[in-house]
Amino acid sequence: MLLMVSPVNHGSEGLAGPGTEVAEPTQFALQLRQLSSSANAADMTEIRKALTSAETLLKLNTQDEYDRLPARSLAVYPILTGLARNENPDAQALIAGLGSNAVFLAESGRLESLLWALPDIRALPTEAINLLRGAAGPDSESLEVAIEVIFETGDPAALELFAEQACNAEQDVELVQGWLRDPMLRHRADPEVLRMSIGLLTRSGTVRSPSS
């Protein structure tokens, strides 16, 4: 069954904006969402088994829903945000490991759900930075999401990835100029963004203008 997110539900559910189509969560999805905040290692094991099984992932959303719905409308997204906010080491290890799990990443929607969950992690692990590095490449289908997430995290290592991609000759110049206007401008009050911006100006391969 498909629902439409109302303005009231937006924010409380962490979904895409009002009017976005979402799938009604199954009882199984709701159970995993509840377990995602647990401090119990056995609960993390149950979630890991579910999120690394192609068969079980189809119990969270149908293939059609994976193909059509925005990443933050998928049932896996609130599970991932629950794990990201859970400071239990087992939860943090679980979400870090998903960044290199081929089964989980087989759907671009799940990859982007994981990307959107990264800002909720207090300190990004190396695995998260590596995931962002791959997603921020010029040939990535998730490039725009990755750039937005980089600024949402405010993480120095993630922002360094942005600086690298802003100077990457293979990136589309118009895209790069758009990033400088938004989201970089939107996050200009963040001290780490300001520090990265100053460093960007001093790079030998400075950001190109559309006319260059």
Secondary structure, 3 states (H helix, E strand, C coil): CEEECCCCCCCCCCCCCCCCEEECCCHHHHHHHHHCCCCCHHHHHHHHHHHCCHHHHHHHCCHHHHHHCCHHHCCHHHHHHHHHHCCCHHHHHHHHHHCCCCCHHHCHHHHHHHHHHHHHCCCCCHHHHHHHHHHCCCCCCCHHHHHHHHHHHCCHHHHHHHHHHHCCCCCCHHHHHHHHHCCCCCCCCCHHHHHHHHHHHHCCCCCCCCCC
